[in-house]
Amino acid sequence: MSDVFWYNSGSLLQALNPAQTMVDRLDTPYGLAAVSWERDGETLTVTATVPPGTAAEVDLPGSVLHEVGAGTHTFTVTGKSCGPGPAR
């Protein structure tokens, strides 16, 4: 994967401060890139769609940095850093 698609969803989440659910999508030259997340108490579920031929880094609160390739990937983390209020 020579190209890396960089998307910082954390700063968008912080800026918009959604109550529970947020979806964002972007048509890139490589195809659709999208991220959605849902908070349920102290549980945060993030689904990221990465365009073909690219990779993405997924940085979640209280978790290691994940590098993923093309496709749709879902991650769930639980902890106080995922609760109500702006994410980190």
N, CA, C and O atoms as a GROMACS GRO file, in nm:
protein
  352
    1MET      N    1   0.084  -0.117   0.000
    1MET     CA    2   0.000   0.000   0.000
    1MET      C    3   0.088   0.123   0.000
    1MET      O    4   0.135   0.168   0.105
    2SER      N    5   0.110   0.178  -0.117
    2SER     CA    6   0.199   0.293  -0.126
    2SER      C    7   0.131   0.422  -0.083
    2SER      O    8   0.197   0.514  -0.035
    3ASP      N    9   0.001   0.431  -0.100
    3ASP     CA   10  -0.072   0.551  -0.060
    3ASP      C   11  -0.136   0.529   0.076
    3ASP      O   12  -0.186   0.421   0.105
    4VAL      N   13  -0.132   0.632   0.159
    4VAL     CA   14  -0.198   0.625   0.290
    4VAL      C   15  -0.302   0.735   0.294
    4VAL      O   16  -0.271   0.851   0.267
    5PHE      N   17  -0.422   0.700   0.328
    5PHE     CA   18  -0.530   0.797   0.340
    5PHE      C   19  -0.534   0.842   0.486
    5PHE      O   20  -0.560   0.761   0.575
    6TRP      N   21  -0.509   0.969   0.511
    6TRP     CA   22  -0.506   1.023   0.648
    6TRP      C   23  -0.640   1.087   0.680
    6TRP      O   24  -0.686   1.174   0.605
    7TYR      N   25  -0.704   1.046   0.787
    7TYR     CA   26  -0.832   1.101   0.827
    7TYR      C   27  -0.834   1.109   0.978
    7TYR      O   28  -0.826   1.006   1.045
    8ASN      N   29  -0.846   1.228   1.032
    8ASN     CA   30  -0.845   1.247   1.176
    8ASN      C   31  -0.987   1.268   1.224
    8ASN      O   32  -1.033   1.381   1.236
    9SER      N   33  -1.057   1.159   1.252
    9SER     CA   34  -1.196   1.171   1.293
    9SER      C   35  -1.209   1.226   1.434
    9SER      O   36  -1.312   1.286   1.467
   10GLY      N   37  -1.108   1.208   1.516
   10GLY     CA   38  -1.116   1.257   1.655
   10GLY      C   39  -1.135   1.407   1.662
   10GLY      O   40  -1.215   1.454   1.742
   11SER      N   41  -1.064   1.483   1.579
   11SER     CA   42  -1.078   1.628   1.586
   11SER      C   43  -1.216   1.671   1.535
   11SER      O   44  -1.271   1.769   1.586
   12LEU      N   45  -1.272   1.601   1.438
   12LEU     CA   46  -1.406   1.632   1.391
   12LEU      C   47  -1.507   1.605   1.501
   12LEU      O   48  -1.598   1.686   1.524
   13LEU      N   49  -1.493   1.492   1.568
   13LEU     CA   50  -1.583   1.457   1.678
   13LEU      C   51  -1.575   1.564   1.787
   13LEU      O   52  -1.678   1.605   1.840
   14GLN      N   53  -1.454   1.608   1.820
   14GLN     CA   54  -1.437   1.709   1.922
   14GLN      C   55  -1.502   1.841   1.880
   14GLN      O   56  -1.567   1.907   1.961
   15ALA      N   57  -1.486   1.878   1.754
   15ALA     CA   58  -1.539   2.005   1.707
   15ALA      C   59  -1.691   2.006   1.707
   15ALA      O   60  -1.753   2.107   1.740
   16LEU      N   61  -1.752   1.894   1.669
   16LEU     CA   62  -1.898   1.890   1.658
   16LEU      C   63  -1.965   1.844   1.787
   16LEU      O   64  -2.081   1.876   1.810
   17ASN      N   65  -1.894   1.768   1.870
   17ASN     CA   66  -1.944   1.717   1.997
   17ASN      C   67  -2.084   1.656   1.985
   17ASN      O   68  -2.177   1.704   2.050
   18PRO      N   69  -2.101   1.553   1.904
   18PRO     CA   70  -2.233   1.493   1.890
   18PRO      C   71  -2.275   1.422   2.019
   18PRO      O   72  -2.191   1.374   2.096
   19ALA      N   73  -2.403   1.416   2.041
   19ALA     CA   74  -2.453   1.353   2.163
   19ALA      C   75  -2.423   1.203   2.165
   19ALA      O   76  -2.373   1.152   2.265
   20GLN      N   77  -2.452   1.133   2.056
   20GLN     CA   78  -2.433   0.988   2.056
   20GLN      C   79  -2.381   0.931   1.925
   20GLN      O   80  -2.305   0.835   1.927
   21THR      N   81  -2.420   0.987   1.813
   21THR     CA   82  -2.390   0.925   1.684
   21THR      C   83  -2.343   1.030   1.584
   21THR      O   84  -2.392   1.143   1.583
   22MET      N   85  -2.247   0.992   1.499
   22MET     CA   86  -2.198   1.082   1.397
   22MET      C   87  -2.155   1.000   1.276
   22MET      O   88  -2.101   0.891   1.291
   23VAL      N   89  -2.179   1.053   1.156
   23VAL     CA   90  -2.137   0.988   1.033
   23VAL      C   91  -2.072   1.096   0.946
   23VAL      O   92  -2.125   1.206   0.933
   24ASP      N   93  -1.958   1.063   0.886
   24ASP     CA   94  -1.894   1.154   0.792
   24ASP      C   95  -1.842   1.070   0.676
   24ASP      O   96  -1.794   0.959   0.696
   25ARG      N   97  -1.853   1.125   0.555
   25ARG     CA   98  -1.808   1.052   0.436
   25ARG      C   99  -1.744   1.150   0.340
   25ARG      O  100  -1.777   1.269   0.337
   26LEU      N  101  -1.651   1.098   0.261
   26LEU     CA  102  -1.577   1.181   0.167
   26LEU      C  103  -1.550   1.100   0.041
   26LEU      O  104  -1.498   0.989   0.048
   27ASP      N  105  -1.586   1.156  -0.075
   27ASP     CA  106  -1.552   1.092  -0.202
   27ASP      C  107  -1.410   1.135  -0.238
   27ASP      O  108  -1.387   1.253  -0.267
   28THR      N  109  -1.316   1.041  -0.237
   28THR     CA  110  -1.176   1.070  -0.267
   28THR      C  111  -1.146   1.022  -0.409
   28THR      O  112  -1.229   0.955  -0.471
   29PRO      N  113  -1.029   1.057  -0.462
   29PRO     CA  114  -0.992   1.005  -0.594
   29PRO      C  115  -0.983   0.852  -0.596
   29PRO      O  116  -0.986   0.792  -0.704
   30TYR      N  117  -0.972   0.788  -0.478
   30TYR     CA  118  -0.961   0.642  -0.468
   30TYR      C  119  -1.095   0.573  -0.444
   30TYR      O  120  -1.106   0.451  -0.456
   31GLY      N  121  -1.197   0.652  -0.411
   31GLY     CA  122  -1.327   0.596  -0.378
   31GLY      C  123  -1.378   0.653  -0.246
   31GLY      O  124  -1.322   0.749  -0.193
   32LEU      N  125  -1.483   0.594  -0.194
   32LEU     CA  126  -1.546   0.643  -0.072
   32LEU      C  127  -1.460   0.617   0.051
   32LEU      O  128  -1.411   0.506   0.073
   33ALA      N  129  -1.444   0.721   0.132
   33ALA     CA  130  -1.386   0.708   0.266
   33ALA      C  131  -1.494   0.755   0.362
   33ALA      O  132  -1.555   0.860   0.341
   34ALA      N  133  -1.517   0.678   0.466
   34ALA     CA  134  -1.624   0.714   0.559
   34ALA      C  135  -1.588   0.670   0.700
   34ALA      O  136  -1.510   0.578   0.721
   35VAL      N  137  -1.646   0.740   0.795
   35VAL     CA  138  -1.632   0.701   0.935
   35VAL      C  139  -1.764   0.730   1.005
   35VAL      O  140  -1.828   0.832   0.980
   36SER      N  141  -1.803   0.640   1.092
   36SER     CA  142  -1.920   0.664   1.176
   36SER      C  143  -1.886   0.616   1.315
   36SER      O  144  -1.807   0.523   1.333
   37TRP      N  145  -1.947   0.678   1.412
   37TRP     CA  146  -1.923   0.634   1.548
   37TRP      C  147  -2.049   0.652   1.629
   37TRP      O  148  -2.133   0.737   1.601
   38GLU      N  149  -2.060   0.569   1.732
   38GLU     CA  150  -2.174   0.572   1.822
   38GLU      C  151  -2.126   0.552   1.964
   38GLU      O  152  -2.045   0.463   1.991
   39ARG      N  153  -2.175   0.635   2.053
   39ARG     CA  154  -2.144   0.620   2.195
   39ARG      C  155  -2.265   0.563   2.267
   39ARG      O  156  -2.378   0.606   2.244
   40ASP      N  157  -2.242   0.469   2.353
   40ASP     CA  158  -2.346   0.413   2.438
   40ASP      C  159  -2.286   0.402   2.577
   40ASP      O  160  -2.220   0.303   2.609
   41GLY      N  161  -2.307   0.503   2.660
   41GLY     CA  162  -2.244   0.506   2.792
   41GLY      C  163  -2.094   0.518   2.777
   41GLY      O  164  -2.043   0.614   2.720
   42GLU      N  165  -2.022   0.419   2.828
   42GLU     CA  166  -1.876   0.418   2.820
   42GLU      C  167  -1.824   0.334   2.704
   42GLU      O  168  -1.706   0.300   2.700
   43THR      N  169  -1.911   0.300   2.609
   43THR     CA  170  -1.871   0.220   2.493
   43THR      C  171  -1.875   0.306   2.368
   43THR      O  172  -1.975   0.373   2.341
   44LEU      N  173  -1.766   0.303   2.292
   44LEU     CA  174  -1.757   0.375   2.166
   44LEU      C  175  -1.735   0.271   2.055
   44LEU      O  176  -1.642   0.191   2.062
   45THR      N  177  -1.822   0.274   1.953
   45THR     CA  178  -1.808   0.186   1.838
   45THR      C  179  -1.780   0.273   1.716
   45THR      O  180  -1.857   0.365   1.685
   46VAL      N  181  -1.671   0.243   1.647
   46VAL     CA  182  -1.629   0.320   1.530
   46VAL      C  183  -1.624   0.225   1.410
   46VAL      O  184  -1.567   0.116   1.418
   47THR      N  185  -1.684   0.268   1.299
   47THR     CA  186  -1.677   0.194   1.174
   47THR      C  187  -1.610   0.284   1.071
   47THR      O  188  -1.656   0.396   1.047
   48ALA      N  189  -1.502   0.236   1.011
   48ALA     CA  190  -1.427   0.312   0.912
   48ALA      C  191  -1.427   0.238   0.779
   48ALA      O  192  -1.401   0.118   0.774
   49THR      N  193  -1.455   0.310   0.672
   49THR     CA  194  -1.447   0.256   0.537
   49THR      C  195  -1.328   0.320   0.467
   49THR      O  196  -1.320   0.442   0.456
   50VAL      N  197  -1.236   0.237   0.421
   50VAL     CA  198  -1.112   0.283   0.360
   50VAL      C  199  -1.118   0.251   0.210
   50VAL      O  200  -1.150   0.138   0.173
   51PRO      N  201  -1.087   0.349   0.125
   51PRO     CA  202  -1.096   0.326  -0.020
   51PRO      C  203  -0.996   0.221  -0.070
   51PRO      O  204  -0.894   0.198  -0.006
   52PRO      N  205  -1.026   0.157  -0.183
   52PRO     CA  206  -0.935   0.060  -0.242
   52PRO      C  207  -0.797   0.121  -0.270
   52PRO      O  208  -0.787   0.237  -0.311
   53GLY      N  209  -0.693   0.042  -0.249
   53GLY     CA  210  -0.558   0.084  -0.278
   53GLY      C  211  -0.497   0.180  -0.179
   53GLY      O  212  -0.392   0.239  -0.205
   54THR      N  213  -0.563   0.198  -0.063
   54THR     CA  214  -0.513   0.290   0.039
   54THR      C  215  -0.511   0.221   0.174
   54THR      O  216  -0.555   0.107   0.188
   55ALA      N  217  -0.460   0.291   0.273
   55ALA     CA  218  -0.460   0.244   0.412
   55ALA      C  219  -0.498   0.361   0.500
   55ALA      O  220  -0.493   0.477   0.458
   56ALA      N  221  -0.537   0.331   0.623
   56ALA     CA  222  -0.574   0.436   0.718
   56ALA      C  223  -0.522   0.398   0.855
   56ALA      O  224  -0.505   0.281   0.887
   57GLU      N  225  -0.498   0.500   0.937
   57GLU     CA  226  -0.466   0.479   1.078
   57GLU      C  227  -0.590   0.513   1.159
   57GLU      O  228  -0.650   0.618   1.139
   58VAL      N  229  -0.628   0.424   1.250
   58VAL     CA  230  -0.744   0.444   1.335
   58VAL      C  231  -0.692   0.460   1.477
   58VAL      O  232  -0.634   0.367   1.534
   59ASP      N  233  -0.714   0.578   1.534
   59ASP     CA  234  -0.664   0.612   1.667
   59ASP      C  235  -0.784   0.630   1.759
   59ASP      O  236  -0.858   0.727   1.747
   60LEU      N  237  -0.803   0.534   1.852
   60LEU     CA  238  -0.918   0.535   1.941
   60LEU      C  239  -0.873   0.562   2.085
   60LEU      O  240  -0.761   0.527   2.121
   61PRO      N  241  -0.959   0.622   2.167
   61PRO     CA  242  -0.923   0.647   2.306
   61PRO      C  243  -0.893   0.517   2.380
   61PRO      O  244  -0.969   0.421   2.370
   62GLY      N  245  -0.784   0.515   2.454
   62GLY     CA  246  -0.750   0.399   2.536
   62GLY      C  247  -0.712   0.276   2.458
   62GLY      O  248  -0.716   0.166   2.513
   63SER      N  249  -0.675   0.290   2.331
   63SER     CA  250  -0.644   0.175   2.247
   63SER      C  251  -0.514   0.203   2.171
   63SER      O  252  -0.467   0.316   2.165
   64VAL      N  253  -0.458   0.099   2.114
   64VAL     CA  254  -0.339   0.114   2.031
   64VAL      C  255  -0.379   0.171   1.896
   64VAL      O  256  -0.496   0.163   1.857
   65LEU      N  257  -0.284   0.227   1.825
   65LEU     CA  258  -0.308   0.277   1.690
   65LEU      C  259  -0.320   0.158   1.595
   65LEU      O  260  -0.233   0.071   1.594
   66HIS      N  261  -0.425   0.155   1.517
   66HIS     CA  262  -0.449   0.046   1.422
   66HIS      C  263  -0.425   0.097   1.281
   66HIS      O  264  -0.477   0.202   1.244
   67GLU      N  265  -0.346   0.024   1.201
   67GLU     CA  266  -0.336   0.055   1.058
   67GLU      C  267  -0.417  -0.051   0.985
   67GLU      O  268  -0.396  -0.171   1.003
   68VAL      N  269  -0.509  -0.004   0.901
   68VAL     CA  270  -0.597  -0.096   0.829
   68VAL      C  271  -0.592  -0.066   0.680
   68VAL      O  272  -0.563   0.046   0.638
   69GLY      N  273  -0.619  -0.168   0.601
   69GLY     CA  274  -0.623  -0.154   0.456
   69GLY      C  275  -0.763  -0.126   0.408
   69GLY      O  276  -0.854  -0.098   0.486
   70ALA      N  277  -0.780  -0.135   0.278
   70ALA     CA  278  -0.909  -0.108   0.215
   70ALA      C  279  -1.018  -0.199   0.271
   70ALA      O  280  -0.993  -0.314   0.308
   71GLY      N  281  -1.139  -0.145   0.277
   71GLY     CA  282  -1.253  -0.221   0.326
   71GLY      C  283  -1.321  -0.149   0.441
   71GLY      O  284  -1.288  -0.035   0.472
   72THR      N  285  -1.414  -0.217   0.503
   72THR     CA  286  -1.488  -0.162   0.617
   72THR      C  287  -1.445  -0.234   0.743
   72THR      O  288  -1.443  -0.357   0.748
   73HIS      N  289  -1.410  -0.155   0.845
   73HIS     CA  290  -1.355  -0.209   0.969
   73HIS      C  291  -1.433  -0.150   1.087
   73HIS      O  292  -1.462  -0.030   1.088
   74THR      N  293  -1.466  -0.233   1.185
   74THR     CA  294  -1.539  -0.187   1.304
   74THR      C  295  -1.456  -0.214   1.427
   74THR      O  296  -1.400  -0.322   1.444
   75PHE      N  297  -1.450  -0.113   1.514
   75PHE     CA  298  -1.374  -0.121   1.639
   75PHE      C  299  -1.466  -0.080   1.754
   75PHE      O  300  -1.549   0.010   1.739
   76THR      N  301  -1.450  -0.145   1.869
   76THR     CA  302  -1.524  -0.108   1.989
   76THR      C  303  -1.428  -0.095   2.104
   76THR      O  304  -1.345  -0.183   2.128
   77VAL      N  305  -1.438   0.017   2.176
   77VAL     CA  306  -1.357   0.039   2.296
   77VAL      C  307  -1.450   0.080   2.408
   77VAL      O  308  -1.553   0.145   2.386
   78THR      N  309  -1.413   0.042   2.529
   78THR     CA  310  -1.492   0.074   2.647
   78THR      C  311  -1.403   0.137   2.751
   78THR      O  312  -1.288   0.096   2.769
   79GLY      N  313  -1.454   0.236   2.819
   79GLY     CA  314  -1.379   0.302   2.926
   79GLY      C  315  -1.430   0.442   2.948
   79GLY      O  316  -1.507   0.495   2.869
   80LYS      N  317  -1.386   0.502   3.057
   80LYS     CA  318  -1.433   0.635   3.091
   80LYS      C  319  -1.400   0.739   2.985
   80LYS      O  320  -1.476   0.834   2.968
   81SER      N  321  -1.290   0.722   2.912
   81SER     CA  322  -1.254   0.819   2.807
   81SER      C  323  -1.352   0.814   2.690
   81SER      O  324  -1.348   0.901   2.602
   82CYS      N  325  -1.442   0.714   2.688
   82CYS     CA  326  -1.539   0.702   2.579
   82CYS      C  327  -1.677   0.753   2.619
   82CYS      O  328  -1.769   0.755   2.538
   83GLY      N  329  -1.692   0.795   2.744
   83GLY     CA  330  -1.821   0.836   2.795
   83GLY      C  331  -1.865   0.972   2.742
   83GLY      O  332  -1.799   1.029   2.655
   84PRO      N  333  -1.975   1.024   2.795
   84PRO     CA  334  -2.030   1.152   2.749
   84PRO      C  335  -1.927   1.264   2.756
   84PRO      O  336  -1.838   1.264   2.840
   85GLY      N  337  -1.943   1.361   2.666
   85GLY     CA  338  -1.850   1.473   2.658
   85GLY      C  339  -1.760   1.453   2.540
   85GLY      O  340  -1.761   1.347   2.478
   86PRO      N  341  -1.680   1.556   2.508
   86PRO     CA  342  -1.592   1.547   2.391
   86PRO      C  343  -1.492   1.434   2.405
   86PRO      O  344  -1.438   1.409   2.513
   87ALA      N  345  -1.467   1.365   2.295
   87ALA     CA  346  -1.363   1.263   2.292
   87ALA      C  347  -1.228   1.332   2.293
   87ALA      O  348  -1.218   1.453   2.269
   88ARG      N  349  -1.124   1.257   2.320
   88ARG     CA  350  -0.991   1.319   2.324
   88ARG      C  351  -0.945   1.364   2.190
   88ARG      O  352  -0.836   1.418   2.177
   0.00000   0.00000   0.00000
